[in-house]
Amino acid sequence: MENNKALIAVVNNLQIEDHSGEKSDAEQFEVLVSFIDDLIRNDFNRLLSILYRVDISEQKLKQKLAENKETTVRSAEIIAQLLIDREEEKIISRAKYRQEK
């Protein structure tokens, strides 16, 4: 995964685990997917709160889920990727803002 910084940021921001540097990107992604999968099954309101806080639009989420409806990609994987993509956008935006100063 080339968006390692974004993945680590998401894992850390959600306080999923403290040992993010000890796992590979694929392992960290699976930890994130498992966390989201658990929220889908057990605490959907918390998941919605996280998505709102991270600023993932409901429309974008519905679109991605609909696009992958016929695939074997789990909903938790789609949501995890959306979280990582959004964090990557924030990292790029912050870097650009710093350069403009």
C-alpha positions in Angstrom: 0.0 0.0 0.0 1.4 3.3 -1.0 -0.8 5.3 1.4 1.0 4.0 4.5 0.9 7.4 6.3 -2.8 7.6 5.8 -3.4 4.1 7.0 -1.3 4.6 10.1 -3.1 7.9 10.8 -6.5 6.2 10.5 -5.5 3.4 12.8 -4.1 5.8 15.3 -6.9 8.3 15.1 -9.5 5.5 15.8 -7.2 4.3 18.6 -7.6 0.7 17.3 -4.1 -0.4 18.5 -0.9 1.1 19.7 1.6 -1.1 17.8 0.9 0.1 14.2 4.7 0.3 13.5 5.1 -3.4 14.2 2.7 -4.7 11.5 2.8 -4.6 7.8 0.4 -2.4 5.8 -1.7 -5.4 4.9 -2.0 -6.5 8.5 -2.9 -2.9 9.6 -5.5 -2.8 6.9 -7.0 -6.1 8.1 -7.1 -4.7 11.7 -8.9 -1.7 10.4 -11.4 -3.8 8.4 -12.0 -6.1 11.4 -12.7 -3.0 13.6 -15.1 -1.6 11.0 -16.8 -5.0 10.6 -17.3 -5.2 14.3 -18.8 -1.7 14.3 -21.2 -2.7 11.5 -22.4 -5.7 13.5 -22.4 -4.3 17.0 -22.2 -0.5 17.1 -23.5 1.0 13.9 -24.2 4.4 15.5 -20.6 4.7 16.4 -19.6 3.8 12.8 -21.9 6.5 11.5 -20.4 9.0 14.0 -16.8 8.2 12.8 -17.8 8.6 9.2 -19.4 11.9 10.0 -16.4 13.1 12.0 -14.0 12.1 9.3 -16.2 13.8 6.7 -17.1 10.9 4.5 -20.3 11.8 2.7 -23.3 9.5 2.8 -23.7 9.9 -0.9 -20.1 8.8 -1.6 -20.5 5.8 0.8 -23.7 4.7 -0.9 -22.1 5.1 -4.3 -19.1 3.0 -3.4 -21.2 0.3 -1.8 -23.5 0.2 -4.8 -20.5 -0.1 -7.2 -19.2 -3.1 -5.4 -22.6 -4.8 -4.7 -21.9 -7.6 -7.1 -18.3 -8.2 -6.0 -16.8 -10.1 -3.1 -15.4 -7.0 -1.5 -16.8 -6.7 2.0 -18.5 -3.5 3.1 -15.9 -3.1 5.8 -13.1 -3.1 3.3 -14.9 -0.4 1.2 -15.4 1.8 4.3 -11.8 1.3 5.4 -10.5 2.4 2.0 -12.8 5.4 2.1 -11.3 6.3 5.5 -7.8 5.9 4.2 -8.5 7.9 1.1 -10.0 10.8 3.1 -7.0 10.8 5.4 -4.7 10.9 2.4 -6.6 13.9 1.1 -6.1 15.6 4.4 -2.4 14.9 4.4 -2.0 16.3 0.9 -4.1 19.4 1.8 -2.0 20.1 4.9 1.2 19.7 3.0 -0.1 22.1 0.3 -1.2 24.6 2.9 2.2 24.5 4.6 3.9 25.2 1.3 1.8 28.2 0.6 2.7 29.9 3.9 
